[in-house]
């Protein structure tokens, strides 16, 4: 090799080195973030102060358009979406654009059974259903009113399995007005199981308790967000909620932070590299090691906790 060729070789090595530095300290920090106006994911980007550069879009945006924009910025990993129904819409495009998604809150077993592109930091609906079933049976409950979310059917309809164990009625909640018009014999219901978003859950609880003072309310994780928790602190109703976080101060934000921390801990050149890693390695959650099961859900304990009169830091 002559001196000129050697200098060209050194220049090439230097350019590659600079490119790697640029990727490691700058480009690799670009991560997609899908938020929903229905939960606290909407506010998270405003308060986030970590190393990631969040490229934010509403999860109600057109999936193909959003993922094309993500890829144009070199994004291989997306945090979100938060709802199973929108996750179903994004799933085929995650495959097409070679992106993986870390959802803080998706729990639909059926959805993750169809794709390996979504990892969830929550346990699946079967774990929630079993926890609710055991709780209600321990309370001697026989008859339930099951409130379903027509806007998040992929998630909500899996809870119909509860009607295999209890007598009861299912009802799709479109609005409080249509709900109150429905002629239901509330005196026959011993418990209301709620699988809709937090604001609608508060509306139902506040309006129906007087119709049967003995009813208890059990809320699935979709309902357990700040608005319901704040309402329950001084509520007269007996309200319980599904929990799989260490605190109920803001469970959605806790799960988002878990996802963000997992992404911050590792850097990947491609989505395929990340996919192989997270299928075979542990992730660190609050200093503890946990892992995604074969379905892509994070193994976490599921509890039913009383929300009424609960202090916010519990």
PyMOL commands that set and color helices and strands:
alter all, ss='L'
color gray80, all
select helices_A, chain A and resi 3-25+27-29+41-47+63-72+84-96+109-114+125-138+153-164+176-181+186-188+198-211+226-233+251-265+271-280
alter helices_A, ss='H'
color red, helices_A
select strands_A, chain A and resi 30-35+53-58+77-79+100-103+118-120+143-148+167-172+191-194+216-219+238-243+283-285+288-290+303-306
alter strands_A, ss='S'
color yellow, strands_A
deselect
rebuild
show_as cartoon
